[in-house]
Structures are given as structure tokens and as C-alpha cells.
Amino acid sequence: MVRIMFAGGGTGGHIFPGIALADAIKKIEQNAEIIFVGTKGRIESRVVPKAGYKFVSIWISGFRRSLDPRNLLFPLKLVVSLIQSFFILKKFKPDVVVGTGGYVSGPPVFVASLAGIPTLIQEQNSYPGITTRLLSSLVDEVHISFDITRKYLKRKDNVFLSGNPVRSNLKIYPKDEALRFFGLDIGKKTLFIFGGSAGARSINQAVLEVIDELISEGIQVIWQTGALDFEDIKKRCEGEIGVRVFKFIDEIDYAYSACDLVLCRAGATTISEITYFGVPSILVPYPFATANHQYENARVLFENGAGEILLDAELKSKLKEKIFKLINDDEKLQMMREKAKALSNPNASELIAKSILKLARKKNVQHG
């Protein structure tokens, strides 16, 4: 039986690719035993068990770049997490350890590499996180989502361009079926707005200022607001024809399939999904993202003609112009769809899953 350990978390962008890979592995090796290592109280502690996988936690948190008294605990947490990782590895005896990013993936992947256990890192962002940069020379394989990522890694011989795994339950629907799902008009242009699972206040507020003009121009809106702004926006848009407001959209694949244009943040998971669906985008990078990685993600799409960038500070002054200019330009939208699709690798999950299993079997052969 193959035993595989995943380590990653802190955000959905680090955990959902891991779950996508675990699902892909299960399709190939039904009997594979899989465990996830993460932190208590973060998204992984809820999402992983819900996806049907075993979850164990270690005591670690990120090092904050600002002067923060919580940083004083970081050295202690690092030592404790390394010890915890050693004992988890000893007990589970994985054939391979996979890091999917974030500070939580560091200790298990580092200890596994020292112990001679095959290791693999899957990096979602175009500018790799600090954990990937520090460990990329030690691990057996690094699988990147964008070719530009190579230049930030010292070692090149173990780097593979594989794409970013998307959730296995996402499906591309015919546009008319997706529009009917939301009760929208098949003959009108549709804008999908969201700021990630928690929403984005700056995007929400900027859209509220132009919503009347969008409606008057016959543009339909699918709007995932997040929990914080949901009640206010729902009340404001009540009774408006062609506006659908949600706190959170579980069936997000219908929203991607229905829209002509998406207005969103530029997190790695979002980028992988909009390229998978081939959706033209206006990307508003979160201005406080670590190492400005959302801007770097957005830049890849912009430079490849797949998306437009609108800075958070420009939302109120330039949003209306940006939306109307794009959504009414059918030729440009079609070109952007094709360019976005070209950046995606729909087989990423299967490709990386096969690499993980190959590493696991290699270990079994060496120790067999």
C-alpha cells in the first residue's frame, strides 16, 4: 500500500490543490493511504476532514514581516513543529511527502528530506513562496504553475511545469445551461464578481457605485459578496432584474460557465480556475498579499493577453470604464478566452499525481 503525506495550509490556495491531488491519486491508486498535516483553527482543519481525509496538526505560524510580538514565539514554534513532524513521519511512515505551500509545509518537507523520504513541492503562485524558495534545492521535484517561476529557484534540474490542480468537482457547463441555473437571460452579457471566499470590501464598494449603470446598460451580475457585506448588498439590490447576490457560491463552476467577464482578486486558486474555464478577467490584486504575489499572478495573465489589471487604489476611478470597455468588445473577449485557456493545464492534477506515485514506488523499490 502506498502512503502519502500532504503538508500545506493557511489559505484555500494552499489546501485545495492538495485535495485535488489526493483525489487524483485515489483515482489511480484506490488503496493509497493519505494524511494531511496542517494547523489547528485554519481552513485546512475544516476542509480536509470534510473532503474525507485524515488530518493531523503541528504548532506553527508564519513569521510576520511587521514588528509583531507574536514573532517572539516563532523560533519556539519552529523547533516544536520540526519535532512534531519527525514523530508524525515516524508513525505514518510515508513513501512520499508533498508540500503544497504556506509556512505549514516547511517543517514536514524539511524533516522528510533529511530522513531520505522522497519529497515533492507543488507551487501555485508565479512568484514562489518563501517555503518553496528555501526548500526547492532539497526536494526531489518542484512542480510549478507558471514558467516564469523557474527564474526564482536556484536549482533548475528538478523543476517541472505542470500547471495548478483545480478541484476535481469543477465542471464546465454549456453557457445557456449555466445562465438558466441562475435564472438569467441567455441574450445578455454577464459579469461575475467575487473577492475570494471571504469577499473583498473594496471591490464590493466600488461595484455598488456603478451597479445602477450596469443594470441600465443591460449587464447581468452574479455577485459573491462574502459574509461581511452580504446583507447590505442584498438589500441594496433587492428587486433588481438580472442581479443575483450570494454570500458564497458552492456551485462556482456554474458562475464561471455563465459569465462573459469576471472581476476578482488574483489568488493562485482563482487564477487556476479562471484559466481552466477560459474566462476573460479584470484582476484586482489584494494589495497586502505576501511579497505582492497576487500582482505577480495577475501580471502573468496580463502579459499573455488573458486578463486586465486594475489596482485596488484605482477601483473607484477606473472600474466603470474598464468593465464597459471590455464587456462590449466581443473580439477582445474571444481573444482573452483563448489566451486564458492556453495558460491552463487541465491535466495538472493527474500529471502531478503520477509523479507523486512514481516517487513513492521508487522509494519502495530502493527499500524493497
N, C-alpha and C positions, 0 to 999 in steps of 0.2 A: 504494500500500500504506500502511495506517495503522500508525504506530509509537507504541507506548505504553510509558511507563516508570512502574513502581511503585516506591515507596520506603517502606520500613517494616520493622519487626522488633524484635528484643529479646525478644519473647514471642510465643507462638502466637496470642494475642488480636489482635496487630497484623499477623501474617503470613497467617493462614488467611482472613480476609476479602479480602485482596489476591488470593490464589489463587482464591477463589470468584469474584471479579470478572473475573479473567483468563480463567477457564473460561467465564464468561457471555459475555465479549467474543468468544471463539473460536467460540462457537455462532452468533453473529450475523455476525462477520467472520472467516471461516476463515483468511484470509491475513494477519491482523493480526500484526505483529512486536512481541513483548513481551519486556521485560527487567526484572529486579528488581534494585534497589540495596539492599544491606544491609551487615551487618558480619560479618567472619570469626569463626568459632568460636561464633556464636549459632545459635539454632534455624533462622533463615532460610537459613543456608549449607547446611543439610542438607535441609530441607523443599522449598525452591524447585526445586533440580535434580531431586529425586525426583518433583516434580509435572510435570516436563518443560519448565521454563522456564529461560532463561539468567539467570545470576546474576553480579553484579559487586559488589565490596565497597569501602567507604570507611572511613577511620580515624576513628571517632567513638565516644564512650561517653557515658552520661548523667552529669549533674552530681549528685553525691551530696549530700544535704541535711545529712549529718553532717560533722564535721571529719575529712576523709579526705585523706591526702597525694596520693592519685590525682587529686584535684581540681586540683592544680597543673598537670597536663598538659592540662586541659580547654581553655584558650584556644588552645594549640598545635594540639590535635586539631580544634578548630572551624575554624581557619584552613585546615589541611590538607584537611579534608573539603569545605570550600567550593571550594577549588582543584580537588580531585579531581572534585567534582560538575560543575564547569564543563567539564572535559575529557571527562567521560562524556557530557554533554549535547551537546557539540560533535561528538563521534564518532558517537553514536547518532542524533542529530537527531530527537528525539521530537516528535510532534504534540501530545501532552498528557502532563503528569506528574501522577501520582496519589500522594498521601501517605496511608498507612493508619495513621499514628500511631507514637509512640515517637520517641526522640531522633534515630534514623537518618533519619527522613523529613524533618527540618528543613532540612539543607543543600541537598539536591536540589530541594525545592519552593521554597525561598527563591531560589536561583540561577535557576531556571526562571522564576519570577515577574518577576525583574529583567530577564531576557532576552526577555520578551514571549511566552513559551511558555504556552499555556493550562494552568491548574493546578486541581486538584480535591482536596479533603481528605475522607476518609471517617472519621468519628469513631464509635468503638464504645461508649464509656462515657457514662453520663449526665452525669458531671462531666468536661468535656473536658480532655485532657492539655495540658501547658504549650505543646507544639509547636503544637497546634491553636489555642490561645488567642492565641499570638504571631502566627501566620500567617493566621488566618481573615480578616483585613481585606485582605490582599494577594491572596488567591487568587480565582479566578473563581467557584467553587462550594464550599460546605461541606455535606456530606450527613451528617445526624445520625440516631442510632438512637432517641432519646427526645426528646419535645417540650420537656421541662424544660431540655435543653441550650442552647436559644436564649438563655436569660437570662444565660448566662455569656459570650456572644460579643458584642463591641461592635457589629459590623456585622450587620444582620439581612436585608438585601435579597438576599444570596447564599446564604442558609441554607435547606436543603430537608430535610423529614422523610421519610426513605426506608427506615428500618429497617437492621438489621445483616445483611449477607450471611452465609448459612450454607454450609458445604461442599456442593458440588454432588452429592457421592456419598451424602448422607444421605437416607434413605427412611423414611417412616412405614409400619410393618408392622401388620397386624391383631394385636391383643393375644395371642390364643391361639397364633398362629404364632411370635411373639416369645418367649413363655414356653416353647414346645416347643423353641426354639433352645437355651435354657439347661437344658432337661430339668426344668422346674419345673411345679408343679401349677397348672392353669388356675383352680381354685376358691379359691385362697388369695391374700391380699394380698401385694404385693411391694414391698420398699424397695430403691432403687438408691442406693448410697453411693459417692461419689468426691470426690477433692480436687484435681482437675486432673490433667494428665499425670504430674506428679511425685508425686502423692499429697499428703495433709495429715496429719501425725503427730497433731496434737491431735484431729482428727475420728476417726482410726483408734483412738486410745487410748480415747476416750470410748465409741465403739461396742463395743469389746472388753468394757467393763464392763457393758454391757446386753445383749450378744448372747444369753446364755442365756435371758433373759426374752423376747426377741423370738422365739426358736425355740419356747419353751414356749407362747407365745400363737399359734403357727401362722403367724407372719410369715416370708415368704421373703426372702432377701437376695441381691442381686447387688452385689458389693463389689470396686471397683477400688482397690487399696491404694497403688499406686505401687511403685517398686522397693525403697525403703528398708525398708518394713515387711512386704513380701510373704511372705517365708519364715516369719516368726514367726506371722503371721495365718493363713497356710495350714495350718501345723502345729496351731495352736490350734483351727481349725475343721474339721480332718480328720474325716471320717465323719459330720459333722452333716448331717442331712436338710434340704434346702431352703436351703443356703448355698453360693453359688458365689463363689469367691475368684479374682481375676485381678490380675496385675501391671499390665496395661494391656489395655483392651478395644478392639481395632481396629474391631469391629462395634458401635460405641457406639449406633447407631440402633436396634439390637435391644433394648438395655438401656433406652433411653428409651421404646420402644414397649411393653415388657413391664411397666414399673413403675406402681404407683399413687401413689408418692411418691418424691421424690429428696431426698437430704441431700448438700449440696455447697457449694463456695465460690461466690463471686459475681463471677467474672471476666466480661468482656464476651462472650467466645465462649460460655461456659456459659449466660449469660442469654439470648443469642440462640437457642441450641439448645433450652433448656427451654421458651421461649415458642413456638418453631417447632413443637415436639412437643405443646405444651399440657399440660405436666406440673406438677402441684402440687409446691411445693418448700419445704424448710426450708433457708434460706440462711445460711451461716456465713461472713461476710466475712473475708478474710485481714486480720488487724489491722495488718500492716506495709505494706499496699499504698500506693503513692504517692498523696498527697492524700486518703487514705482512700476512694479511688474505688470499691472493692468494696462498701463500706457504702452509698455513694450509689446504686450499681446496684441493690442489694438493696432499698433504700428505695422505688424506683420500683415494684417488684413488690409490695411490702408495701402501699403506699398505694393500689394498684389492685386489691387483694384477690387477687393471684395467687400470693403466697408469704408465708412467715413468716420473721422474722429471729431468729437465735439467735447471740449474740455468742460469740466464741471463749472468753472467760473464763467463760461460762455453760454450756459444753458438759457438764461433768461433773455439774452440779447440776440442769440442766433438760432434758437431751436425752430421757431416757426418757419423761417426762411429755408433751413436745412430740410425739414420734413417736406414742405411743398415742392421744393426743387427736385427732390429725389422721387417722391411717390408718384409724381405725374410724368416722369421720364421713363417710359416703358423700355426703351432701347437700353438705357443705362442699367435699369433694374435687371434686365435679362443678362447683361454682361456681368453684373455683380453676382448673380446667381451662379453662373458658370465658374467664375473665379473662386467663389466661396467653396463650391463643390470640389474644385480641383485641389484645395488645401486639405481636404478631409481624406482620411483613410478609413473607410467603413469596416475594413477587416482588422483594424488595430487590435481589438480585444483578442481575437483568435490568434493573430500573429505573435503577440507578446505571451499569450498563454502557452503556445507551443514552445517558445524559448524557455519559459519557466520550467516546463515539464522536461525539456531536453537537459537543462542544468541539473534537475533532480535525478534524472536517470543516470547522468554522467557520474554523479556522486555515488549512486547505488552500485554502478559498475566498478568504480575505484575501490569501494569498500566491500564489494561482494566477494 
